[in-house]
Structure formats: C-alpha cells, structure tokens
C-alpha cells in the first residue's frame, strides 16, 4: 500500500469458492481432468461475481 497509496485495497471472503466450483463442475459432468484444469478459473469467476453482485463497482 505504501508503494501505491491512492489504490484502495479491498479484502473479499473467498472461503468455499473452490468447493462450490468443484461442485458446479461435477454437476456439469466435466471429466476429472477437466475439473482439475478448470477449478481455479471457475472459483475466480465466482469470487469476482460475488464482488460485483454487492454493487461495489459503480
């Protein structure tokens, strides 16, 4: 923060995003290899969507 004092740092709860992502991929009938390759991307999408849903970016 000292390096970029004008940039606001927002902490966001990411608990369970990986679990939810794994469950979604499993329900979507994605192969085990496909789930392993995509789980982080899906979890990141869920995290971003939860942030946007809170209306913090206007």
DSSP file (Angstrom, degrees, kcal/mol; ACC not computed):
  #  RESIDUE AA STRUCTURE BP1 BP2  ACC     N-H-->O    O-->H-N    N-H-->O    O-->H-N    TCO  KAPPA ALPHA  PHI   PSI    X-CA   Y-CA   Z-CA
    1    1 A X              0   0    0      0, 0.0     6,-0.2     0, 0.0     3,-0.1   0.000 360.0 360.0 360.0 -31.0    0.0    0.0    0.0
    2    2 A X    >   +     0   0    0      1,-0.2     3,-0.5     2,-0.1     0, 0.0   0.843 360.0  52.9 -64.9 -32.0    2.9    2.3    0.6
    3    3 A X  T 3  S+     0   0    0      1,-0.3     2,-0.3     2,-0.1    -1,-0.2   0.857 125.2  23.4 -72.8 -34.6    4.0    2.0   -3.0
    4    4 A X  T >  S+     0   0    0      3,-0.1     3,-1.6     1,-0.1    -1,-0.3  -0.665  71.2 170.1-129.5  75.3    0.6    2.9   -4.4
    5    5 A X  T <  S+     0   0    0     -3,-0.5    -1,-0.1    -2,-0.3    -3,-0.1   0.681  74.2  57.5 -66.3 -17.3   -1.1    4.9   -1.6
    6    6 A X  T 3  S+     0   0    0      2,-0.1     2,-0.6    -5,-0.0    -1,-0.3   0.566  85.2  93.0 -90.4  -7.4   -4.0    6.0   -3.8
    7    7 A X  S <  S-     0   0    0     -3,-1.6     2,-0.3    -6,-0.2    -3,-0.1  -0.762  74.3-134.8 -90.5 124.2   -5.1    2.5   -4.7
    8    8 A X        -     0   0    0     -2,-0.6     2,-0.6     1,-0.0    -2,-0.1  -0.596  12.3-147.0 -78.5 133.0   -7.8    1.1   -2.4
    9    9 A X        -     0   0    0     -2,-0.3     2,-0.5     2,-0.0    -1,-0.0  -0.895  14.2-168.4-102.2 125.6   -7.3   -2.4   -1.2
   10   10 A X        -     0   0    0     -2,-0.6     2,-0.4     2,-0.0    -2,-0.0  -0.958  10.4-148.6-117.5 126.8  -10.4   -4.4   -0.6
   11   11 A X        -     0   0    0     -2,-0.5     2,-0.4     2,-0.0    -2,-0.0  -0.794  17.4-170.0 -93.8 135.9  -10.4   -7.7    1.2
   12   12 A X        -     0   0    0     -2,-0.4     2,-0.4     0, 0.0    39,-0.0  -0.986  26.7-113.9-132.0 135.7  -13.0  -10.2    0.0
   13   13 A X        +     0   0    0     -2,-0.4    -2,-0.0     1,-0.1     0, 0.0  -0.522  32.6 174.4 -71.5 120.2  -14.0  -13.5    1.6
   14   14 A X    >   +     0   0    0     -2,-0.4     3,-1.7     2,-0.0     4,-0.4   0.272  27.8 137.2-110.3  10.0  -13.1  -16.4   -0.8
   15   15 A X  T 3  S+     0   0    0      1,-0.2    -2,-0.0     2,-0.1     0, 0.0  -0.300  74.4   8.3 -59.2 140.5  -14.0  -19.2    1.5
   16   16 A X  T 3> S+     0   0    0      1,-0.1     4,-2.7     3,-0.0    -1,-0.2   0.355  90.2 115.9  73.5  -2.4  -15.8  -22.1   -0.2
   17   17 A X  H <> S+     0   0    0     -3,-1.7     4,-2.3     1,-0.2     5,-0.1   0.904  80.0  46.9 -64.1 -37.5  -15.3  -20.7   -3.7
   18   18 A X  H  > S+     0   0    0     -4,-0.4     4,-2.7     2,-0.2    -1,-0.2   0.905 112.5  49.6 -68.2 -40.5  -13.2  -23.8   -4.7
   19   19 A X  H  > S+     0   0    0      2,-0.2     4,-2.3     1,-0.2    -2,-0.2   0.927 113.2  46.1 -63.3 -44.7  -15.7  -26.2   -3.1
   20   20 A X  H  X S+     0   0    0     -4,-2.7     4,-2.6     2,-0.2    -2,-0.2   0.895 112.4  51.5 -65.1 -40.0  -18.6  -24.5   -5.0
   21   21 A X  H  X S+     0   0    0     -4,-2.3     4,-2.4    -5,-0.2    -2,-0.2   0.925 110.3  48.3 -62.8 -44.6  -16.5  -24.5   -8.2
   22   22 A X  H  X S+     0   0    0     -4,-2.7     4,-2.3     1,-0.2    -2,-0.2   0.911 112.4  49.0 -61.8 -42.0  -15.7  -28.2   -7.9
   23   23 A X  H  X S+     0   0    0     -4,-2.3     4,-2.6     2,-0.2    -2,-0.2   0.915 110.8  50.1 -64.5 -43.0  -19.4  -29.0   -7.2
   24   24 A X  H  X S+     0   0    0     -4,-2.6     4,-1.6     1,-0.2    -2,-0.2   0.910 112.2  47.2 -62.6 -42.5  -20.5  -27.0  -10.2
   25   25 A X  H  <>S+     0   0    0     -4,-2.4     5,-2.2     2,-0.2    -1,-0.2   0.880 111.9  50.8 -67.4 -37.2  -18.1  -28.7  -12.5
   26   26 A X  H ><5S+     0   0    0     -4,-2.3     3,-1.5     1,-0.2    -2,-0.2   0.920 110.9  47.9 -65.1 -43.9  -19.1  -32.1  -11.1
   27   27 A X  H 3<5S+     0   0    0     -4,-2.6    -1,-0.2     1,-0.3    -2,-0.2   0.793 106.1  59.4 -66.3 -27.9  -22.8  -31.3  -11.7
   28   28 A X  T 3<5S-     0   0    0     -4,-1.6    -1,-0.3    -5,-0.2    -2,-0.2   0.354 114.8-118.9 -82.3   6.7  -21.9  -30.2  -15.2
   29   29 A X  T < 5 +     0   0    0     -3,-1.5     2,-0.3     1,-0.2    -3,-0.2   0.850  53.4 165.9  59.8  38.3  -20.5  -33.6  -15.9
   30   30 A X      < -     0   0    0     -5,-2.2    -1,-0.2     1,-0.1     5,-0.1  -0.663  40.7-106.3 -83.4 139.8  -17.0  -32.4  -16.5
   31   31 A X     >  -     0   0    0     -2,-0.3     4,-2.8     1,-0.1     5,-0.2  -0.127  28.9-107.1 -61.8 162.1  -14.3  -35.1  -16.6
   32   32 A X  H  > S+     0   0    0      1,-0.2     4,-2.2     2,-0.2     5,-0.2   0.917 122.9  47.6 -57.9 -45.0  -11.9  -35.4  -13.6
   33   33 A X  H  > S+     0   0    0      1,-0.2     4,-2.1     2,-0.2    -1,-0.2   0.915 111.9  50.5 -62.8 -43.0   -9.1  -34.0  -15.7
   34   34 A X  H  > S+     0   0    0      1,-0.2     4,-1.7     2,-0.2    -2,-0.2   0.881 109.4  50.8 -63.1 -39.1  -11.3  -31.1  -16.9
   35   35 A X  H  X S+     0   0    0     -4,-2.8     4,-2.0     1,-0.2    -1,-0.2   0.927 109.8  50.1 -63.7 -44.3  -12.3  -30.3  -13.4
   36   36 A X  H  < S+     0   0    0     -4,-2.2     4,-0.4     1,-0.2    -2,-0.2   0.881 113.6  46.0 -62.2 -38.4   -8.7  -30.2  -12.3
   37   37 A X  H  < S+     0   0    0     -4,-2.1     4,-0.2     1,-0.2    -1,-0.2   0.789 122.6  34.1 -74.0 -28.4   -7.8  -27.9  -15.1
   38   38 A X  H  X S+     0   0    0     -4,-1.7     4,-2.5    -5,-0.2     5,-0.3   0.559  87.6  93.1-107.3  -9.9  -10.8  -25.5  -14.7
   39   39 A X  H  X S+     0   0    0     -4,-2.0     4,-2.5     1,-0.2     5,-0.2   0.874  88.9  47.2 -61.0 -41.3  -11.4  -25.4  -10.9
   40   40 A X  H  > S+     0   0    0     -4,-0.4     4,-2.4     2,-0.2    -1,-0.2   0.895 112.5  50.2 -66.6 -38.9   -9.3  -22.3  -10.2
   41   41 A X  H  > S+     0   0    0     -4,-0.2     4,-2.0     2,-0.2    -2,-0.2   0.916 113.2  45.4 -64.6 -43.4  -10.8  -20.4  -13.2
   42   42 A X  H  X S+     0   0    0     -4,-2.5     4,-2.3     2,-0.2    -2,-0.2   0.906 112.4  51.4 -67.3 -41.3  -14.3  -21.2  -12.1
   43   43 A X  H  X S+     0   0    0     -4,-2.5     4,-2.3    -5,-0.3    -2,-0.2   0.902 109.9  49.9 -62.5 -41.0  -13.5  -20.3   -8.4
   44   44 A X  H  X S+     0   0    0     -4,-2.4     4,-2.5     2,-0.2    -1,-0.2   0.890 109.6  51.6 -64.5 -39.1  -12.0  -16.9   -9.5
   45   45 A X  H  X S+     0   0    0     -4,-2.0     4,-2.6     2,-0.2    -2,-0.2   0.901 109.9  49.2 -63.5 -41.0  -15.2  -16.3  -11.6
   46   46 A X  H  X S+     0   0    0     -4,-2.3     4,-2.3     2,-0.2    -2,-0.2   0.901 110.9  50.3 -64.4 -40.9  -17.4  -17.0   -8.6
   47   47 A X  H  X S+     0   0    0     -4,-2.3     4,-1.7     2,-0.2    -2,-0.2   0.932 113.0  45.3 -62.9 -47.1  -15.2  -14.7   -6.4
   48   48 A X  H  X S+     0   0    0     -4,-2.5     4,-2.6     1,-0.2     5,-0.2   0.914 112.3  51.7 -63.1 -43.4  -15.5  -11.8   -9.0
   49   49 A X  H  X S+     0   0    0     -4,-2.6     4,-2.5     1,-0.2    -1,-0.2   0.892 107.5  52.2 -63.1 -39.3  -19.2  -12.4   -9.4
   50   50 A X  H  X S+     0   0    0     -4,-2.3     4,-0.8     2,-0.2    -1,-0.2   0.884 111.0  48.6 -65.0 -36.6  -19.8  -12.2   -5.7
   51   51 A X  H ><>S+     0   0    0     -4,-1.7     5,-0.9     2,-0.2     3,-0.8   0.939 113.0  46.4 -65.6 -47.7  -17.9   -8.9   -5.5
   52   52 A X  H ><5S+     0   0    0     -4,-2.6     3,-1.7     1,-0.2    -2,-0.2   0.862 105.8  60.2 -64.5 -35.8  -19.8   -7.4   -8.5
   53   53 A X  H 3<5S+     0   0    0     -4,-2.5    -1,-0.2     1,-0.3    -2,-0.2   0.762  95.6  62.9 -64.1 -24.4  -23.2   -8.6   -7.0
   54   54 A X  T <<5S-     0   0    0     -4,-0.8    -1,-0.3    -3,-0.8    -2,-0.2   0.564 109.2-125.2 -78.0  -7.4  -22.5   -6.5   -4.0
   55   55 A X  T < 5 +     0   0    0     -3,-1.7    -3,-0.1    -4,-0.3    -2,-0.1   0.752  65.6 137.9  74.1  24.3  -22.6   -3.4   -6.2
   56   56 A X      < +     0   0    0     -5,-0.9     2,-0.8     1,-0.1    -4,-0.1   0.789  59.0  66.4 -74.0 -26.7  -19.2   -2.1   -5.1
   57   57 A X              0   0    0     -6,-0.2    -1,-0.1    -5,-0.2    -2,-0.1  -0.851 360.0 360.0 -98.1 112.8  -18.2   -1.2   -8.6
   58   58 A X              0   0    0     -2,-0.8    -1,-0.2     0, 0.0    -2,-0.1   0.346 360.0 360.0-128.6 360.0  -20.4    1.7   -9.8
